[in-house]
Amino acid sequence: MSAYVKGRRLEYKIMALLKEEYGCDIVARTAKSHSVFDVVGIDTKYRVIRFVQCKAGKRQYLSKDEREKLEKLKGLFAVLPFLTVKNGKFWELKQL
């Protein structure tokens, strides 16, 4: 399985997680955008935006540059940046 397919599969899992566990009513991928986040979830009830960087490979951490770019978004909006982390066989979101 290619890295792209693994990453895309994870992004869809995270989209479902954002809807089901985090109550986001608007969820989207930024497919092939090479942006600082891969998935965005918006909870219109509580007015919270979650930007998620997905890491499907063994490297489940952000570079300094990636982290700084996500952190800058916190000051612009009521944004909660997240990184995906595998816990056993389940994926979780780790707030930065």
PyMOL commands that set and color helices and strands:
alter all, ss='L'
color gray80, all
select helices_A, chain A and resi 3-20+64-76
alter helices_A, ss='H'
color red, helices_A
select strands_A, chain A and resi 26-29+39-43+48-53+79-87+90-95
alter strands_A, ss='S'
color yellow, strands_A
deselect
rebuild
show_as cartoon
